[in-house]
Amino acid sequence: MNNLNLAIHFFAQIAIILAFCRVVGLIAKRFGQPQVVAEMIAGVLLGPSFFGYFWPEYQSWIFPWDPTQKTRDTQSYLFPASQLGLALYMFIVGMEFRMDIIRQHLKCSIAVSLAGVITPFLLGAGLGWFFLNNTNLFPERTTAFEAMLFLGASMCITAFPMLARIIHFKGLTGTTMGTVAIGAGAIDDATAWCLLAVVLASFDMNPSAAINNIAGGAAFTAVCFLIVKPALARAERLMIDDGRLTESGVVIGLVIMSLGAWFTDLIGLHAVFGAFMMGASMPRTYMSTQLIQRIQPLTVALLLPLFFIYSGLNTKIGLLNSPELWGYCFLVLLAAIAGKGIACWLAALATGLPNREALGIGTLMNARGLMELIIINIGLQRGIISEELFAVLVIMAVVTTLMASPIFDWLVRGKSDVAEKPSNHAAIE
């Protein structure tokens, strides 16, 4: 397929992806699910697990596979476009991230975060050891240390950007419940990515790389808050004309986001964290609000769905073709719920929050979603996990995220005082 035909095919793919995601979204909305959850489901449905299983000839025509390269012909377009969507979305999440509210509930956020890291990590590490020694879910090259650390890190993940979207969808921005969940989720994901850095360094037989990654991330965070943030605050007035952010201001914001994403990718952390930190560094007066207004619609509607489809194209649930494999899948799901949802609920209770708010925090923290897909995609691409384990972890991510909205509504949402403070921004559905 030459470049011209590839480009033509890619535009057809975009039309199919966006239309299908919206159709699934309309159905999901009837069950109280936000659009982001529908996009996760749509990715699996368009991949080999459903569309490719029942109509393989049509699926291979829409998403062609090059067996000689073992990559999809359109991967050169779909993958970078999906990464751009992720980075832009995390940039938006960073601009909406409110440290002032988190400081008010710092004790609870730290307690919930510790429970949401230690418990799932121990359960995941135990499963990693068991799977490595009793199954073929890890390739031969993966060591016990890497298997335990990777699965433990995978269990620690909270769907941070997805959590932000669900909190917006439920009208919880600015509430104790939403703030504690966002704060704890941010800490959990940062911890999980540090663990992943250690796994990747071990897999590459380069232990110093993990130290460099973590130290580089800490230095980058310091630069963002000590240099970039005050510099932008002083320069903001130069980018405002009659109360509106100029086109140059928009470009400067996107350049800063791109540089942050580039740097954290360069040092071995994922690009989304650089984008998030740059978003958190944006001035909160005009620049953040107007950047969100300019870039959010296209990011959420066009670019972010491409990542879910990309992940779905690599998910082969049909590989789980025995009761034994489905039993392992159930074990992973059970460990995920116990380690994250239940542990975070108990931790929130222990800090003195009312049971209703603690239940809501546990339910929200249990959603894996987008960040889980990112980390397991890296594991699959690097050969740390097998396609079977990848499918197991995708199912866990989808199920735990699907659970969030209905369980939240059932346990919590019926009370009128939950959403005590509505969002200042439009809900990201």
N, C-alpha and C positions, 0 to 999 in steps of 0.2 A: 504494500500500500504506500504510494508516494505521498509527499507532504501535502499536496493540494487535496487529494482524496481523504487524507487523514484529517485535515482541517474541516472539510465538509462533513465528514462522519462525526466529528466531535460536536459540531453545532446540532446535529440531529440528536446525538446523545443528550446534550443539555436540555433540549426541548422535551425529550421523553422523561428524563430524570425529574425535571421541575414539575411537569404535569402529573407524573405518578406520585411524587411526594405530596402534592396538594390534595390529590384524591384520597390518599391514605390519611392525610391530615384531617380531612372533613369527616372521615369515618371515626378516627381516633378522638376527635373533639366531642363526639356523641358519648364517649365513655370517660370524659373528663381528662383526657390526655393532651398535653401541649404538643405543638407542632414538632418540636425537637424529638419527642419520643416516636412520633409517626415517621420521621426521617430515618431513625435507626431501624425501624421495622421495614421501611421501604427498601433500605439498602440490602437487607437479608433477602427480601422477596425478589429483588431484581437480580440477585446473584445466582450461583449454581445450586443453592439449597432449595430454591422454589422454581423460579423462571427457567433456569438451566436444567432442572430436573425433569420438568414436564414438557418443556418446549426447547430442547437443547439447540436445535438448528436456528431458531429465531434469536435465542439469547447469544449464541456465538456470532450471529450476524451483527447484532447491535453492539456487543462488547467482544470484538474479535480477539482471539488468542493466537500468539505466534509461538508455536511449539519449539521452534529452533532457538529462540531467545528466552523462552520460558517467561515471557512478559506479555502483557496486553499491548496491542498496537497503539492504543490510545493512552497508555500509561504516561507517556511523556507529556501529555496535556493534562490528563485527569489528576495525576498526583500533585504536580506543583500548584494547580488551581485549587485543589483541596487544602493544601498547606497554607496558601494565601488566605483562604477563608478562615482557617483556624486562627492564624495570626491576627487578622483583622478583628475577629470576634473577641479574642482574648484582650486585645487593645481596648475594645469597648468595655469589657468587664473591668479592666484595670481603671478606666476613667470613672466608672460608677462605684468603685470600691471605696468604702468610707472607713478610714482608720479611726476617726473620732468616735464612731459608734462601737467599733470593736474594742477600743480602750475602755469603754464603759462596762464591757462584759468580758474583760480579758481573762479573769480567773476561770469563768465557765468555758470560754473558748479553748483555753489550754487544757482543761480537764477533759473536755469532750474529744479534743484532738489526740491527747495521749491514749485515751481509751480506744479511739478509732484507728490508732496506729499499732499499739502493742498487741491487742487481742487478735485482730485479723492477721497481723504478721506472724504470730506464733502458730495460728491455725494453718495459714498458707504455707509456712515453712515445713510444718509437719506433713501436710499433703504433698509438698514437693519431694520430700524424702521418700514418702511411701510410693508415689508415682514413679520416681526414678528407679527404685529397686524392685518394683513389682509390675510395671507396665512398660509400654513402648511410647508413652506420651512425651518423653523427652528424647531428642537425638542422642546418639552414642557419645558425641563430643561434649555434651553438657555434663559438668561435674555436679556432685551432690551440693557443694557450696552454691554454685550458680543456680541450680534448680530450686533450692530452698529459698534463696534470696529473691529470685525472680518471682516465684509464686507468692511469697510473702509480700513483696512490693505490689504485686497485682491486686492482692486482697486489700491493701491499705488505701488504694485509690478511692477518692470521692469524685463524682462527676462535677468538678468545680465550675466550668463554664455552663454545663447543663443545669447544675444546681442553681446558678444565677438566673437562668431562664425560667426554671420552675418557680423560684421565689418571686420573680416578676409576675409570672402567670397567676400565682395564687395571691398576689397583692401583699406580700410579706416584706417588701423592701423597707428597711428602717425599723422593723419590729425586733424585739429581743430574739425571738425564734429565728428569724431570717438572718440576723446579724451574727449570732453565735454559730449557726450552721455555715455561713460563708467564711467566717474567721477560722473555724476548725477545719473546714474543707481546704482552705488555702495552706494551712500548716501541714495537713496530712499529705497533700499532693507534693509539696516541696520535699517532705521527708521521703516519700515514695520515689521521687526522681533522683534523690541522692542515693538511695539504695540501688536504683537501676544503673546509675553511673558506676557503682562498684561492680555490679554484675557485668556490664559491658567491658569494663577495664580488665576484669578477671578473664572474660571470654577472649579478649585480645591479648591475654598474658602480659598486661601492662598495668600493674597496680598503681604506679604513679599517676596514671591518667585519672583515676577516681579522685585522688587528692587535688589534682589540678582543676578538675571539673567543679568540685565543691568549693574550693578556694576561689576559683574564678567567678562562680555564682555569687558568693558572699561579697567579693570586691565589686562586682557589677551592681548589686543591690545598693551598696554604699555610694557608688558613683551616681546612681539614679536619684537617690534622696538627698545627697549632700551637694551635688553639683548640677545635675540636669534640672531637678525640680526648682531650685531657687533661680537658676538662669532663665528658665521659661517663664517663671512668675514675673521677673523683671522685664522680659522681652514681650510679654503678652500684649501690652498696650500698642506696640508697633504693628501687631497683626490684626488689630480691631479697627474697623472703619465704620463709623456711625452705628455702633452697637452690633455689627456683624463681623464675623471672622472672614478675612479676605481669602481669596484663592491661594495666595502665597502662604497664608497661615495653615490652610488645609494641607498643602503640599509639604510644608515643614513638619506638620504632625505625622504625616505618612512616612516621610523620610526618617524621622526619629524612631517610629515604630519599626520600620524595616531594618534600621541599624541595630536596634535591640534584638530583634529576632535573629538577625545574621550572627551577632556576637554569641548569643547563648547557644545557637546551633554549632558555631565554630568551636566552642569550648567543651562540647559534648552534652550539654543540656538541650532540651527541645526548644525550638523557636518560639513556642507559645509563651514560655516564661519570660523571655526577653520582651515580647510584645506586651504582656501583662504589666511588667514593671515599668515600661515606658508609659503605658496608659495611666498607671497610678501616679506618675510624675507630672502629668498634665495639670495646668492651673484649673481650679474648680470654678472660676467666675464665668468667663465666656467660652474659653477654648474647649474645655471638655464637653460642655453641653452642645455646642454647635458642631464639633467634630462628630459626636454621636448622631446628631440629626442628619448629618451629611452622609456618613458611611454605613450606618446601621442597616437601613432598608436593603441596599444591594448585597451587603454581606450576609444577612440572615436569609434573604430570599433566593439568592443566586449561588454564592460561593460555599457556604457551610454545608448545604445538602450534598455537595460533591464529595465531601469527606466520608459521609455515611455510606454513599454508594460505593466508593472506593473500598471501604472496609467490607461491605457486603459482598463485593465481587471476590474477595479472598476467603469468605466464610463458606465452608462445605460441611453443612450439618449432616449430609448423607454419609460422611465418614464415620459417624457414630452409629455403626450398623450392628451393634450387639447389645444385649441387656447389660453386659458388664460395663461397656463404655457409658451407657446412659446412667448406670449406677454411680460411676465416677463423677458424671456431670451433676447428679443430685448431691453428692458429697460436697463438691465445690460450692454449689448454691447454698447448701445448709451452712457451711463454714462462713460464707460471705455474709449471710443474714445475721448469724449469731455474733460474728466478730465485729460487725460494723453497726447494724441497726440496734441490736439489743445492748451491746456494750456502750454505745453512745447515749442511749436512753438512760441507762443506769448511771453513767457519769454525770449527765445533766441533772438527774435527780439528786445525786450526792452533793452538788454545789448549791442546792436549795431552790432550784427552779420548780414551779408547780408541775404536777404530773402531766398535765395536758401539753404544756410547752416542751417538756422533756420528751414526750412521745413524738411530738412533731419534729424535734431536732433529730431523734434517732431515725425516724422515717426518711427525712430528707438526706441525712448522711449516708443512708444505705444505698442510694442511687449511684451507680458507677458511670454508666453512659460514655460520654465523649472521651474523657481522660483514660478510661480503661481501654477503649479502642485504640487510642494512640500508643499506649505502652505495650499492648499485645501485638500491635502491628510491627513495632520495633523488634519485639522478641521473635516474631515470625521471619521478618526480613533478615535478621542477623543469624537465624538458624538456632536460636536458643530453645525454642519450643517447636513441636510438630504441628501439622495442620489439624490433627485431631484435637490437641489441647487448645489450639487457637479457637476451634469451633466451640469447645466446652466453655471457654472464657467469654466468647461472644454471647452465648446463650445466657451465661450468668449476668453479663452486663445488661442485656436487654431485659431479662426478667426482673432484676433488682430495680431497674429504672422504671419499668412498667408498674411495679408495685407501689412506687412512691405516691402518685396522685390519688388512686383509689383508697389506699390505706390511710393517707393523710386526711382525706375527706371523711372517711369512716370514723377515725379515732379523734380527730382534732377539729376539722373545719366547721362542724355544726355549731360551734360556740361563736357568738358574735364578736367577742373581744379579741380574737386571734389577730386579725389584721388591723392592729391599732394605729398604723401609720402607713398610708398608701405611698406608692412610688412617685417620685417626681418626674420620672421618664415614662414614655410609652411602654407598655408591656411588650416583651419580646416573645411572641407566640411562635 
